[in-house]
Amino acid sequence: MDSDLLTIILTIIAIVIAWKVFKGVIKTVALAVILIAAAIFVFGGFA
């Protein structure tokens, strides 16, 4: 459970950084990749 909380915190930090650094389509792609990676890590893959 602690790793899930840590993942959520790191995901929020990554989203904030991507939001400030990137612009336009690159921002959208970066945010999608961050959220997909966090979901795969938390929920344990595609199965």
Steps between C-alpha positions, in 0.01 A plus 500: 500500500788736573638451150159593353498824700856575396407435137207740522718771655771454237238504225357829624849651513575376146171645373575839654849502347369394157224763520755777564773383260318374190259674265238391248483145369820399680336593832199283421716203401722540807201514735342194337825302527541595867145393584522175303832409665358570846188294429704204374725516807213529750263247344768250399493495122250427228362168624 
